[in-house]
């Protein structure tokens, strides 16, 4: 049995992989999450976790914050933890892994590292066929005490090629995390059709900030401009003629709120949060790449087939998609870079989200610097590749891009 730590999108995917019957509770530092449930699993705070925990392993599912959480655990004297791999955008379940890479054809398999993923995979293999299975710990690896086997199956993040040189004694070597990432790229080949389809054109990326006006959206509509909308922008439709050419969702919690209401007359790009779950034919799913960047800067993808990189805002997804489509002139509108801390509303309408989500949105002001770094990365990519990115927002706090007067664009 395990404790999970972090109730976000990666946690949902990890629950799909491990099974909720193996999870005692989910620990989360956010008071807004504590006391709730995720798939029937209780979400608790750190103090309650310390009181209840015996000797169970903690699986850190909060991918980006994993290092800080590991430090928090170690400061409490807890070292029995495992940092979960990035499972968003699809991570094959055990049966799929067994079938895709033909693991049952081997007579013996050596697993490195010994961790919850390898243990679950071994359990599933042994249900189907009795193989000779060996688990190699990190200490075994350092001492080069490696058992002989037909296959060395590496289940460990960031394994460099030179670390595998000693594995020549094995008939085959499979680095599972790398193999999954490479295979997943093939699953998104259908997005190739969007490469460069708007080469040299301009577009508008619409944020949902308090500065957004119906009049500005209708101006975009009247001039036949290409545009992107996101999240709950559909709440302005009853008052505006404008509709987005493309619609983007980059957050699992938002998707749960809008999946029955989003605009069906737009091409919809939805980040594939949980692999094969809830697939719909009217959606273009795209993948995301796990990356811990702050206090540095995130990568910027120029290939939607291989996935986008996260920047703590759906606008960063939209910028990468727009660049992939070939747009060379990009205007941001309604991107206030504010969370109501100036006394204003957080969005263009007061009932944009319910009270609970509103609290979570306001709490996200803590990610402001990370979002600014993402916008800096986008600006640098644009400068290097001849893409002009302007901020046409009326007011707001985003000064990373050159300002443009919306009234003078047309």
C-alpha positions, 0 to 999 in steps of 0.5 A: 500500500502507498501514500501518493503526494500531489492531487494534480493531473499526474496523480490522476494518471498514476492512479490509473496505473497503480490502481486506487485499491493500492492507495491509502490516501493522497497528501497535498500541501494545499488547504484547498485540496485537503478534505476532498476526495479524488476517485474516492481516495481521501486527500489529507494534509501533511500533519495528518499523514505524519500521524497515520503513516506507518512504514508505507512508501510515499509515491510523489506524483507532483512531478514539477514540485517533486524535489521540494516534496522530497526535501520536506519528507527527508526533513521529517525523517522519511526516506522511503519515497519514490518520485513517480515518472511523468505519466500525463499524456499517456503512460501505458499500463502494465499489460500494454507494456508486457504486450508492446515490448514482448516481455513474455518471450524472455526466460529471465528479466533483470529489473533496474531500479527496484521501485513501485513501477518495477514491482507492479510490472513484475507482479503482472508478469508473474500472473501470466508466466513464471519467469526468472526475475531479478531486481537490481537496487541502486547499490547493486548497480554501483557495485556492479553486482548484476545478475545474468538475464536475457533482458535488462529492463531499466525503470529509472529516470535520466539513465545516461547511455554511458551508464548502460555500457556495463549492460553488454552482458545482457542479450537485450536492454530496454530503457522503459521510460525512453521507450514509452516516450518514443512510442508515444510520439508515433501516437500523435502523428495525426497532428502533422497535418497542422504543421505550417498550415498558416505559414506567414499569417497572423493570429490572435491568442485570446486570454480570459482576463478582466480586460477582455471586451466583446467589442474587441472580439467582434472586431476580430470576427469582422476582420476574419482573423484567425484566433485561439480561445481557451478554457471557459471562453464560451461564456462570452458567446451569448454576447459576442459574434466572435468564435475562435478558430481553435480552442485549447484546454491544457488543464485536467481540472478545467476539462472536467468543468467544460467537457460538455460545454466547449464550442463544437464549431471550433477545432479543439486541441485538448492536452491528453491528460490520461492516455486512453481515458475518455477519448472523443473523435471530435477532439485533436489530442496533443501530448505534453512533455514533463520538465522541471524548469524553474528557476530556469526557463522552459523549453519551447516545442516546435513540433506538436507531434512530439508534444508541448512543454508546460509553462504554468499557463494554457497560453504557453500551450497556445503559443507553441501550437500557433508557432507550429502552425506557421503563424509569424505575427501573434497578438495576445489579447486579454492576457492580464497576468493578474489573479485579482490581487489588484482588487479586480475580477480574475476574468472577463465575467464574475461567474467565470468559475465557481467559488471553489475554483476561484480560490484555486485560481487566486492561489496560483499567483504563487506561480507568477514568476514561473509563468513570466519565465515561460513567456520569456522563453516564448519571446526568445523562441520568436526572436530566433525564428522570426515570429513577432509576438505582441501584447495587445491587451488593454492594460494588465501586467504583462510587459515581456512582449512588445506592446501593440495598440489593438485599435491600430492593428486593423 
